[in-house]
Amino acid sequence: MPICTQCTCPVPHLYTVYQSMNNLRLDQCPNCLNFADPYVEHDPLTLLLDLILLKREVYRHLLFNRGWPSWSKAQTNPWILVVKLGLSLILIDAIIRWRDVTYTPNPACSFSQVLVACFLDTLTFHIGVTLASVLLLRSIDLFRITFNRPYSSTLGTRDQFRIPLVSLTLFYSSLTKLFLLLLLTIWQSPSSFTTVDPVEPGAGLPNFISKHKFTQSVLSLLDEDYFDRAWVIRNILGGMSAGFGLRVLLDCHPVLTTLVVLFGWYSKSFIAQLVDYSTGITITLEYSIP
């Protein structure tokens, strides 16, 4: 059963079709009296932009309402969507990582190693997050049964939870990170391609501010030699995006979803260290969220 993207209340229908799909009327949620799912009428580009902007309504639409009512018929195995989406995003991530790898005599071999590393990183991270999510929900269920605290009658995300939705959530949340990494890859510093003299940090600020020791120390931290923008995007922003997506899916406290992401990160880092140690090739990003 689909849910309302505003209040997560289960609804019997999302829309009513008149004669053709070009003529439909959105149904109203009986609980919050808003349209149950306005994203039914939106195009894929709008969905992509809202995913990058981390809007919870689009997550609920894609995770619980996308494909309804043919989800149980046309898409009998939701893992097919996970595999298709995962392979596409892994390929994009591998291309981004490959551009950062130092020059090797055999670029094809180097790309294949990076591609395998991206696949292993993503697989182990998703397995860790999925296990932690299942254990978390089981623990919450046990807690509610023990202390006689049932779920809210309007909550629809818990009843519609499926294990493949965890991987879908992680892939959807990674779009923000990959989008910024692509921009970072395209928009590189011109210092390595031109002979233009570098601009002194704080050049556009007033002298009494730019010459201050505190200002110079802060600006020095933003220098490319000390500040790894890709690491910040992958770990800080990537971790926050994954936690936000899991917060929408699991509908639990943000601290708990943070622990779930950290467990997946630790599992992935542990396996990456084992692979790098056994192969002797440091291609995997040991301490990074895929």
N, C-alpha and C positions, 0 to 999 in steps of 0.2 A: 504494500500500500504506500502511495506517495505521501509526502509530508509538506507542511507549509514551510516555506523558506524563511518566514519571519519568526514564528513561535514554535516550530517543529511539531506542531500538532498533526496527527494523521488525518488525512482528508480522503474522501472516496474518489474524487476526480480533480484534475487540474484544470480542465477546460472542456467546453462543449463545442463540437464541430457541427456546422451547418452547411450541408451540401458538399463542401470541400475543405481541405486544410487551410486554404486561403481565407476562409470565413469561419473564424472560431471566436468564442467568448471565454475569457478567463473566469474560472470559478472562484468564489469567495471562501475564505477560511471561516468556518463556523466559530472558531475560538477568538481570533484577533480581528476578524472582519476585514482583513486586507486580502488582496489577491494572493491566492495560494502560492503561485510560482510565476512571477512576471517574466522570468528568463525563458519561458516557453516560446515567446515571440521574438527573442533576441537572436541576432546572427552570431556565428562563431567568433568573429573578431571582437565583439563586445564581451563575450565570455572570456576570451583570452586576456583582454585588458583588465577585466575585473579580477581574474585570477592573479595577474601580476600585482594588482593593487590590494590583494588579500581581503576580498570581501566575502564574508561568511555565507551570504545568501547564494552566491554562485557555487560555493563548495557544496552546499546542501542540494542545490539543483543537480549538479553533476554526479554526486555520490548516491543520492536517494531517488531522484526523479528522472534522471536522464534515461531515455529509452522507454519510459513507461507509456502505455501499458504492455509493451511487447518485450519487456526485460526477461520475463520468465519463459518466453517462447522463442523469439528470434535470437536472443543471446543467452542460451542455456548455460554457458560457461563464462562467467565474468573474468576468469583468468586470461581469456583471449585478449580482452581489452588491456589488461595489465601488461601482457607480453608485447603487444603492438606499441603501446605508449612507452613502455620501458626501453625497448630496443631503439626507438627513435631518439629518446632523450639521452641514452647512454652514448649513442653515436655522436650527438652534438657535444656532450661533455668530453668525449675522447678527442674530438677535433680541437676543442679549446685547450685541453691539457697538452696535446701534441705540439701546439704552437709554442708552448712554454718550455718544452724539452730542448736541451742543447743539441747542436748539430751532430748528426751521426752519419757515417758513411752510407748506411742503408736506411733511408727514410721509411720505406715500406715496412721493414722489420721493426723499426722504432714505433710506427703507428700501431702495428699489430700488438706490440707489447702494452702500449698505453690503452688500447681498446680492451684487452683482456683484463688489465688492472682495473679499469673503470667498471667492467662487468662484475669482477670479484668484489670490489668495494661496495657497489650498489646492492649486490645479492646479500652480502653479510650484514650490511646496515639494515636492509629491509627485514631480514630474518630476525635480527635482534629487536627491532622496533615492534615487529608483529608479536613475538613471544612476550615482550614486556606489556604490550597492549592487552593481550588475552589474559595474562596473569593479573593485570590491573583490574580489568572488568570482572574477573572471577572473584578477586578480593573484595571489590565493591559490592558484588552480589552477596557474598558471604557476610559482609558487614551489615548490609541492610536486612538480611534474613535473621541474623543473630539479634540485632537490636530492634527488629520490627519497624523498619523504616522503608516502606515501599517507594517505588519510583512514582513520580508525578504522572497523573493520568493523561496529561497532555503531551508527554515526552514521546516522540516517535523515533528518534535516532537510535535509542537503545534496542528497540524491537527490530529495527531494520539493519542492525550491525551484521556485517559479514567479513570474514577474514580478508578477502581480496580488496576490500575497501581501504585497508591500511596502506597497502602498496599504492593504490590509486591516489590516496591523500598525499603520500610522500612525493609522488611524481607531479601532481598538480602544484604542490607547494614549492617544488624545485624550479618552476618556471620563472619565478622572480629572480632567483639566484642566477640561472642560466642567462636570462635576459641582460642582467647587469654585467655578467662575465663576458658576454658577446660584445657589449659596448666597450668594456675595458680592453678587449682584444683588438677591436677596430681603432679605438681612440688611444693610441700609444703615444708615449712621450717623443717629441721630435728630436731629442738630443742625440739619438743614435743614428739619425738619418740626415741631419743637417749640421752646418757649422755655426749656427746662430748661437751667440753667447747666452748661457742660461740666465734667467731672470733671478735676481737676488730675492730671497724670501722676505716678504713684507714690503716689497717695493711700492705697492699702492697705498700703504698705510701712512699716516702722519709720522714724522720723525720721532716724536716723543713716545709713540707707541711701538714703532718698528725697532727702535734701538733699545728698548727695555729688555732686560735679561729674561724675564718671564715670557715675553712674546717670542724672543728668539729661541728659547728652549721648546716652546710649544710648536713653533713652525718647523723646527728641526726634526721633531717627531713625525711630521707629515712628509718628510723627504722620502723619496723612493728607496733610498738605501736603508731606511729604518722602518718604513711603513709599507707593509705588504697589503696592497688593496685587494688582491685576489683572495688572500687568506681571510681577510675581514668579511668579504662577501660570502665566501664558502661557509665559514664557521659561524660568525655572528648573525649575519642576515639569513643564511641558510638554516641555521638552527632555530632562529625565531620563526621563520616561515613554516618549518616542519612542526614546531610546537603549536603554532596557530592552527594549522590544518588538523592536527590531532585533537586540539581543543574542540573544534567544530564536530569532529567525528565521534569522539569518545564522550563529549559533554561532561567533563570533570574539571577539577581545579587546575589552573595553569601550572602549579607546582608539580602536580602529578604528571602532566604531559611533558614537562621539562625533564623529569626523571626518566621517562620513557625514551626521550631523544638521547639523553646522556647514556643510557644503557645500550642503545643501538650504536652510538658513537664509540663506546668502549669496546663492544663486541667487534665492530669493524676494525678498530685500531689494533686490537689484539691479533686478529687474523691477518691483517696487513703486515704486522711485524713478523709473524711466522712465515708468510710467503716470501717476504724480502730476505729473511735470514736463510731460508732453504734454497732460494734461487740465486741469491747474491746480486740481484738487480733491484735497485731502489727506484721503482717506477710508481708504485702505489703511494698515495698521499696518506701516510700513517695516521696523522692527527688532523684529519679533515673530514667534514661531512660531505658525502657524495651527492 
